[in-house]
Amino acid sequence: MTSIRQSFTRNVSHAYLDSHVHFWKLERGDYHWLTPSNPVLYQNYVPSDLFGLEDANALRGIIAVQAAPTIAETEYLLELAGKNERILGVVGWLDPFADSFADEYSRLRNNPQFVGIRLDRSVFVPNTEQVSDRLLKHLRLLEEDAFPIDLLIGPENMPTVIKCLKSVPNLKAVINHLGGPPIRTGEIEPWSAYIGELSAFPNLYCKWSGMITPAGGMNPHLLAPYIRHTAERFGPNRIMFGSDWPVALMAGTYNDVVQLFEQLLPEEWNDMARASVRIHNARAFYLRIGDSEA
């Protein structure tokens, strides 16, 4: 596996906070989407696999993001965070339709490294006439608490997300993986129009994450239209870098992910804007840390 788990090259000079990293142990039993048919991913990935190889001067820390829809996995990630200071926070999972949501949320909030909840496509069913009252109740709880959520959604889910946000317009949220545009086909609509509507909500951010896999490797020309549109809509203060490691290993090394990201940064953005996307925005969003530190 040494050939797959590549690190930063030594000539990387910028600091990064990786806002989107996964860890898993297959024997835990709740990663049902991982199968032997994908040998790159069907193995354990733990912090030492990343931190033992990357350039410590480049990667300041990471946000560990859930990869299984269980509270048990959230607690596993929090355990890892408690043992490794470079795991700065955990975006876990809670069922937003469960009666126990508020109690479980309150319990997990006692751990300062619990910094977010990820909601996926199954929560925001397409063509929904009326959004669940229970879902909105729990989103209002998070809105009042200014607690972040990650949105793993595609264009088909965005109308439902927009309906929800109209009821919780100040919800602190970040769209994962550019919102899943059809990168391979090059289509821009309806994704583009939905992104325009979503970006109007002031506390909604966008992750430039999970890009190398759908692009099939180092193909910045395929990603450029989607990067340009999100850059225009969200600006450099509401975009953050994420690798989607180890999923990204299906299309390239960690270094490839970073180099692809660097190639796609808008030329007109100055050093301060670029630093915001590389590190400061994620710190402010998840950790409520300002830009006073480099």
N, C-alpha and C positions, 0 to 999 in steps of 0.2 A: 504493500500500500504506500510505500514511500514515494513512488512515482506519481501517485494521484494527489496526495496531500502536500501539495507545494505551498510554499510560503511567499511572503513579499520578497522581491529582489532587494538587494542591499542599497540600491540607488534611489529608493523611495524616500523622499525628504519631507512629506507632509504628514501631519497627525490625523488619525481617523478615529471616530467612534462608530463602530459597526452596530447599527440599530436593528439588525435582523440576522440572528444566528440560531441554529437549532442544535440540540444535543439529544441523543437517545441511546437507550440500551434495549435491544430487541427482547431480551429475556423478561423485561417488565411486562410485556404482553398487551399493551394498549395502542401499538402502532400498526393498526390493521391495514393501513394503506401501503405499508412496506412489504414487499414480496420477493422471493428468491429470483423472480424474473428480472429484477433490477439489481445486479450484483454490486454496482457502485454504492448504492444506498443501503442495501440489505446487509448491514454490519453495524457494529456499535461506533458511535461518534461521541467522544467525551472531551472535556476541556483540554486535556493534555495533547490531544490530536491537533488542536489549533494553536494553543499557546506555546506548545513545545517547538513549533516550527516557524511561526511568523516573526517578523521583525518587531521586537519589543518597542523600539523607538517610534514605530509608525502607528501601531494599534494601541490606543490609549485604554480601550475597554470595549465591552460589547453589551448589548441587550439580548438576553436569551428569550426566544419566542416559542410558545407552545407548538407542539407538533402532534399532539393527541388530545381528543376532546374529553379529558378527564381531570378532575381535581387532583387525583393522585400524581399525574405527571407534573402539574403545577407545583406540588409540594416537592417532587423530585428535583425540579429545576431550582427551587428555592434552597434546597439542601446543597446543590452544587454551588450556588451563589454564595452560600455561607462559608464555603471552603476555598473559594477563589476570588480574590479581591478585584480581578479584572472583569468579572461578571457584575456589572454595575446595577443591573435590575432584571426582573423577570416579567414578561408579558404572559400571563397564564390564561386559564380557561375557566369559565363559569357558564352554566346553562341559564340564559337570560329569561327563560320561560318557567323556571323552577320556583316553587314556593320558598325554597330554602336560599334563594339568591342573596337576599339582603343579609341574612345571618352568615352565610359563607363568605360573602364579600367583607363583612365587618371583621370576621376572624382572620382572613388572609391579610387584611390591611394592617394588622398588628405587626406584620413583618415589613420593615421599611424597604426591603428589596423587592417587594411586590409592587410593580409600577404600572401595570396595565392588564387589560383583558382583551383577548382577540375574539372577534365574532366573525364567522365565516358565511359563505353563501347560503347555507341552510337556514340561517336566521332571516335573511332578506329574500323571501320567496318572490320570484318574478310574477308580474300581473296580479299583485295583491290589491284587492279593492280597499280593504281596511286593515290597518296595522294593528297588531295585538295590543290591547290595553295593558297587559302584563309586561310586554316588552317595553312599551313607552314608560311605564311606571319605573322600571329598573334603569332605563336610560336617563330618566330625570334624576334618579338618585346619583348616578355617575356625573351628570351635568352639574348638579349642585355641589358635588364634592370636587369638581374640576379634575376628575380622575380619567386618565387616558384610555382610549380603546383603539385597537387596531382593527381595520376592516379588510378582510380577505374577500374581495368581491370582484365581479366582472361586470361588463356593460349591462348584462341582462338583469343584474341586481340593483343597478344604480337608481332606477325610478323608485323602487321601494325604499332605498336608503334616503333619497331626497324627501320622500313623504315623512320618514321618521325625523329627519333633521328639521323639518318645518315645525315639529312639535318640541324639539330640543335644539334650538338654533345655536346655543352656546356650548354644545357638547364638544369636548376635546377629543379629536379623533385623527387618525392618520390612515390614508389609503395605502395598502400594501401593493407592491409590484406594479406601480403605475395604474392600478385598476384593471389589470389583465387585458390590455388591448390586443387585437389580432395581429401580432407583430409579423408572423410568417406571411400573411396574405397582404399586408400593407394597407388594409382598410383603416380609415380614420373615423368614420361615422358608423353608429351613433355615439361611440365612445367619446369623441371630441366634444359633442354638444353636452353630454352628461357631465364631463369634467368641468366644462364651463359653469354649469349650474352648481356643482358641488363646491367649486373653488370660491363661490360667493359667500360661503359660510366662514366666518373669520377665524374660527379655531380648528379648521380642517387643514391637515397637512398631507403631503404626498411623499411616499418613499420611492426613491430610485433604487429599487431592490428587485431581485429575481429577474434580471434583464438578460443575462448571458444564456440562460437555458432556453427560453422561447426563441431567442435570436439564433440559436444553433451555434454559438461560439462567438468569436471576435468579429462581429458584423455590425459595426456602429452605424452604417448607412441604413440598416433596417430599423434601428431604434431612433434615429435622429428626428423623424417627424413627431414622435410621441414625447421625446425629451423636450423638443422645442415648444410644443403646446403646453406641457405642464410647467415648463420654465416661465412661459408668458403668463399663465393663469395664477400660479402660486407664488412665483418670485423666489429669490434666494433665501428668504427668511422662513419659508414654509415647506422646504424640501429637505430630506435627509438621506444620507448614504446608508445602504444596507447590502450585505453580500448574498444573503440567502444560502450561506454555507451550512451544511454540506450538499444541499440540493444542487447548488451551482457546479459541483464537481462533475456532473453529467455532461457539462459543456466546456469546462476549462478549469484552470487552477485558481487558487485564491488571488494570485498575482494577476491573472488574466482579468478577473472581476474588477480589481482596482484600476488596472490600466484602461479597461473599457469605460469605466466611470470617468476617469480623467479625460479621455478622448472626447467624451460627450458633454463635458462642462461647457456652457456657452462662453465663447471667446470674449464677449463684452463684459462678463462678470469680473470684477476686480478681485484682488486677493482676499479682502474682507468677506465678500460675498461667497467666495469659494470655501473659505474656512468655516463659514456658517453651515454650509451644506455638508462638509466633511465631518464636522464635530459639534459645533455649538448648538444647532437646532435640536439635535437629539437630546443633548444635555438639558436644554431648557424644557423640552416637551416631556421627557420622562422623569428627569431628576430635579427639575426646577432650579437648575444652576444657570446663572447668567454668563455673560461673555467676558467676564473680567480676567479669566485665565486663558492662556494661549492654548 
